[in-house]
Amino acid sequence: MKLIEREYLYKLINVIGTPDIKVITGVRRSGKSKLLDMFEKYVEKNIENCNIISINFNLLKYENLKEYQALNDYIESKYMEDKTNFVIIDEVQMCDGFEKTINSLHATEKYDIYITGSNAFLLSSDLATLFTGRTFEIEIYPFSFKEFLLYYHNIYPDIDDAFNKYVLEGGLAGSYLYKTEEEKYRYILDVYQTMIIRDINTKYKIRNKELLDNLNDFLMDNISNITSSRNIVKELIKNDTKINHKTISSYIKYLCNAFLYYKVKRYDIQGKRYLASQDKYYLSDHSFKYAKLGTKNMNYGRIYENIVALELLRRGYEIYVGVLHKKEIDFVAIKQNEKIYIQVADNISDSKTFDREINSLLQIKDECNGFFWECKYKRKFVIQISFSSSINFNDNTVDYYRIDFNRYDKMYSNEFIKELAQIVKEGINAKDEIVIKKPEKISVQGGEVLEVVFNDFE
């Protein structure tokens, strides 16, 4: 299988020598084991005087170590006093009582420990309970569009064609080995079914497997829609299914624990508070929906929103659904002192769609006012997905471009948006850097931006 270098490797490299237990989590087949392999090779090549004790419980030769005392004795026997000792264990949950061994090894302060395991046994919420020492968690996601381009280097010369392919294929790289769409989706469906059987049914002893399947179909069909357990119950009851909202809430929690879905809460922008009821759910990879439900009746807007949600999570943002005067902002993305408001649409050439997406952003009264602007801590964007590969946010590579509004004088119209998208697209091809000007004054009437006046700051 073709491997690409992923940013997660550098996250592991940066914590070499820290006293934490490094735990790699994420959805099945997202690349956890491959990451450990690459990290081990890095250590061998770059860390002088190291001793690597590596165990992969998927291999039969480690079968006799699937008991915590045997595992502990084996690792202690491999320890070298005058070297830096690395312990690297893949699928650690296959050892009965593994947490006892990890805690004991950590307590000796002799080892730099790195582990991966099944989502059912290494939940983020359980790490503090399992391990007495401090843990450093690195969550792995399926391939981003940028990683997709790296994998298919020079195969898709047109970036829009590549993005359309990514929308259909998703980010589970194991599926890229198969030639036909049918074979790819069969692989993805197998990953999904394994997740349901091993990570959910087995751990939580699900009795009503049909209900879990129906719930999953509902959530997949409603990604990016506001929903609640009570609303789901009302919908499923139509099919004569006997359920209650507590059962549904528990099943949704199990699905999220397995990293199949990410729950996104609502955020009241005006009141600056989090809302408890009704959430959105996004798939860890949008291809699960195609593999399970098929590709008929494609709703690209929802899929694009799912892709943006996962990209924000990859970049370390907390994400929320913004609520402002009964209108919705698709994402409020927060990281430390930075806050970004994002609207996602598959097409904003229609004036009504454009007004709907823009008006919500314009009503935000924040520390900085503006429209398609940048300041130190807060930025607003409209992402038109047909050019999503070119309008990105906060990336230090060639993916981030800034626009000089002065060339448009004072008029701001729907035609401006079309031309803006084309300029950014051309900027990608030319790899130009375009400088931004901050709007000083914006005149709005009836949802239409009539005039924009710029100041002279650099």
N, C-alpha and C positions, 0 to 999 in steps of 0.2 A: 504494500500500500504506500502511496506517495505521502511524504510527510512535509509539512511546512512549519517554520518556526513561529510559534505563537507567543503573544505577550506574557502569558502565564508563566513561561519559563523564567522570565526576568523577575517576576514576583517571587518565585522560589529562590532564585539566585540572591536576591536582595535580603533574604532572611537567613542565609547560611550563617551558622554560628550563634544565632539567637537561641535562648533557652526554651522557646515555645515548642509544642508538639504541632507540626505542620500537617494539617488535614485537608486533603483535596476532595471536594464534593462536586456534585452536579448531576444532571440527568444522564441516564444510561447512554453509552456510545457517544459521549461528547468529547472523549479524548483523554480521560484521566490516566489510563494505563500508559498511553503513548507519551504523555507529559512526563511521567515518572521515568520512562526509558530515556528520554532526551535529557532529563536532569541528571540521571546517573552517568551518562556519557560526558556531560559537561563537567561533573565533579572529577571523573577519571582523568580528563584532559587538563583541567585548570587548577585543581586543588592539590598542592604538593603534600606529600607524606600523608595521604588519606587511606583509610581502610573502609571499604564499602561492604556492608552486610545486607545483601539484597534477597528478598523472598517474594515470590509470586505464587500465591496459593491456587492459581489456575493450573499450575504445572504439577504433574503427578509426583515429581521427586520431592516435593515438600509435604506430601500427604501425612507423613509421620509427625509433622509439627502442628497439627490441627488441634492441639490441646495446650492451654496457656503455659503450663509448667515445662512442657517439651520445647515450646517456642522460646521461652525465657532461657532455658539451659543452652539451647543451640546458639542464641545470639551472644550470651556471655562467653561461650567457648570460642567464639570468633573475635572477641575483643582484643585489640592490640594497644598496649599501654602507651607507647611512644608515638602514636599516630592520631589523626583526627578521625573519629569513628562515626560513620554515617549508617543509620538503620533505615532501610527503604522497604516498605511492605505493601504489596498490592493485594487488594481484596482481603483486608485484615479480618473482616467479620467471619470468614470461613474457619477461623480458629476459635474454638469454644472458650470463652472467658478472656478474649484478647485484651480487654481493657485492664485486666490485672497485670498482664505482662508489660503493656505500654506504660502504665503508672509506675511500676517497679523500675523499669529501665530509665524512665525520666527522673525518678527520685535519686538515682545514682549520680546524675549530672555527668555521665561519661559519654552520652550519645547525642547526636543530632538526628532527630526522628522525623520521618516523612511517611505518611500512610494514605491509602485510598481505601474505599470500601463501598458496599452497597448502600444505596440511599435509605433503605429500610432500617439500617443499623447505625448510620452516621448522620443523623438529622442534626441540623444546625442547633435546634432547640435542646438536643440531648447531649451536646459535647461537654458542657459544663458539668453535667451529671456523670458522664462516663469517665472523664479524665480529671484527676485531682490537680494536674498542672495546667498552666495557661496554654490555650490552643490558638493557633493562627490558621484561619480557614481561608482557602482559596477556592472560590466557586467557578467551575468551568461551564461555559455555555457552548452550544453548537456553533458552527462557523458563522461569522458575520459575513456581510457582503464583501468587505475588504479581504477577508481570508479566502472567500470563494474565488475572488479574482487572483489571489496569489496561487491558489491550487490550480486553477485553469489558466495559468500564465500563457499569454499569446494565443489561446484557443478562441477567445471571444474578443476580437479587436474593437468592436463597437460596445461601448459601456452600457448603452441602453439595452442592447440585445442580451448582454451578460446579466443585467438586473432582472430582465423578464425571465431569464432562465433560473436565476436564484429564487424568484418568487414562486416558481413551480417546484423546484428541487429542494429548497430549504437548506439547512446547515448541518445535517447529519452526514458527515463525510464518508461514512461507510457505504452509503448508497451511491456515491460517485463511481464506485467500481463497476456498477452494473450499466449495461448499455441502453436498455429500453426503459421507458417510463413505468411500464408495468412491473418490471423487475425491481426498479428503485423503490416503488411504493410497497411492494411485497416485503422488501427488507425493512422499511420504516415501520410497517404494520407489525412485523415480528418483534421489533424493538419495543413498540407500544405494548403488545400482548405480554411480553416478558416482564415489562414494568408492572403491569396490572397484576399478573399472577404472582411474581416473586416479591415485589416491593410493597404491594398493597394487600392482595388477598391472603397471602401467607402470614404476614406480620399481624394484620388486624383481624384475621379470621372472619372475613366478610361472609355473611350468610346469604344475603340477597344479591347475588352476582348480577342478575338481570337488571336490578335497580341501578347498580353502579354503572353498568354499561349504558343504560338509558340516560343517566345523569351526565356521563361523559359525552355522549352524542349531543345533548342539549348545550353543554358548555362550549363544545367545539363549534357548534352552529351559531353560537352567540358571543364569540370572542369580540371584545371591544364594546359590547352592549352592557349598560347598567343592569345589574340583576341582584337578587337576594334569594336566600333559601326559601322564604315564603312564596315568592313569585315562581320559583322552580317547582315547588310543591303544587301550586295551582295549575301549572302547565302539565305536569306529569299525571296529575289526577284525572285529567281528561282521557287518559288511556287506561282508566280503571286500575291504576297502580295505587296500592294502599301504602302510604308513607306519611311521615311528619317532618317538620322543618328541622328538628334536632338531628334526625338520621341524615338528612341531606347535608346539614352543616358539618357533621362528622366526616361524611364521605368526601366532601370538598376539601376538608383539611388533610385527609389522607392523600388525595391527588396532588395537593400542593407540597406535602412533605416529600413526595417522590419526585419533585421537581418537574412534574408534567405541566403544572400551571403556576403562574405568579398572580397573586392577588394584589389589586391596586385599589386603595381607598380613595374616597372623595375628600377634597380640600376646599373649604369656603375661603375664597380669595379675599373678599371684603372683610369678613370677620376674623380671618387668619386663624382658623381652627379646623380640626379634622372632624369629618362627619362619620358617624358610626354606622348608619344604615346604608345599604346598597353599595355594591362594589363592582369593579370590572375584573375579568379574568383573561390573562393572556397565556397562550401556549409557549412552552419553552422552545418549540420549533414549529412553525406554521405548517410544515409538511405533514405533521401528524394528522391534521384535519383532512388533507387530500387522501392520505393512505386509508383513513378510517371511513370517511363519508363520500369520497370521490371528488371530482373537479367540476361537476355540473353546478350551474347557478353560482358562478364565482362572484364573490363580492370583494373586489380588489381594495376598496377603501378600508375594510376591516383587516385584511391581510397586511396592508401597508402599515396600519396602525400597530399591529402586532410586531412587525419588524422594527419599527421605531421604538416601541416599548423595550424590546430586548436589547437594542443598541444602547439605550440610555442606561439600562441595568449593567451592561458590560462595562460602561464607562464610569461606573461607580455612583450614579445618581440614585437618590430616593425619588420615586415617581408617584404622583397622585393625579386624580382626575379633578380639574379645576371647576368650581361652581361659582358663577358670578351673575347675580340678578336673573336667575332661572336659565342662564345660558351656560354652555359647557366649553371649557378649554380642555382639549384632549389630554394634554400633559402639563403638569407643574413639576419640573425637575429641579431637585435641590441637592446641592453638594457644598457643605461648609457654608460660606457666605454667598454662594452663587445661587441664583434662582433663574430658571428659564421657563418661558411659557411657549408652548408649541401647539400648533394646529396641523393636522394631517388630512390631506385630501388627495384623491386620485386625479382630480381635474378641477381647476379653478377658472377655466375659460368662460364658463357660464356666469353671468353677472350676479345672479341670485346666490349661487354657491360661493362666489368670491365675497359678496357682502356678508353672508352668514359666517364665513370663517374669519374674516377680518374684523368685523364689528365686535366680536367677543374680545379680541386682543386689544382693540382700541379703548375699550371701557375699563381696562385695568389701570388703576391709579396707584402707581408704585413710586419708589424713590426717583426713578428716571422715567421720563415720558418720551415716546418716540414710536417709530414705525419702521421696521427693518433697520434697527440700529444696534450699536454696541456701546456699552460703557464698562466700567471696571468689574462690576459684580452681577449685573442683570442684563439679559438679552432677550429679545423676542424674535421669533421666526415663524414664517409660514413655509411649510415644506410641501412643494408640489411634487408628488412622487414620481411623475414621469421624468423628473430631473433630480430625484432624491440622491443619486450618486454624487451630485455636484453641490447641492445645498446641504452642508453638514454643519456640525457644531463642535467647537472646542477641541479640534484635532490638530496636533502639532505637525502633521504631515501635509502633503499637498492637497488633502481633502478639504481644507478649510479656506474659504474665499470670502472676501469682504468687498462691498460694492461702493463705488463712488457715485453718490446721488447728484452731484453738481451737473453732470452732463444732461440731466433731465429738467434743468431750470427749476420752475416752481410748480409745474403741473404733475399730478399724480393720478393715474387712471388704470383701468384694466389692461390697456395696451402696454402700460409700463411694466406690469407684472410679466406679460408674455416676453417682452424684450429683455427684462431682467433675467428670466430663466435662460434665455438664449445666450446672453452675455456670460453667465456663470458657466454654462455648458462649454462655450468656446474657451473660457478661462481654464477649464480642466484640461482641454486638449493642448493648449499653449503653455500650461503650467505657469500662468501669470499670477502675480499678487496684485490685487486691486484694493485701493485704499478707501476706507469708509469716511463719510462725513456725517456728523450727528445732526438730526433735525432740531432746529431751535423752536420752530412754531409749526403747528399742524392745524389746518382749518378743515372741519368735518361738518357736513350737512346731510341729513337723511341717510347716514351710513356711507356716504361717498366722501373720499378724501379730495378736497378741492384744491388745496394749496399746501406746499411744504416749503418752509424757509430754512436755510442752513446757516450755521455760524462758521467761523473760520478756523476752528481748532484742528490740530493735526492728529 
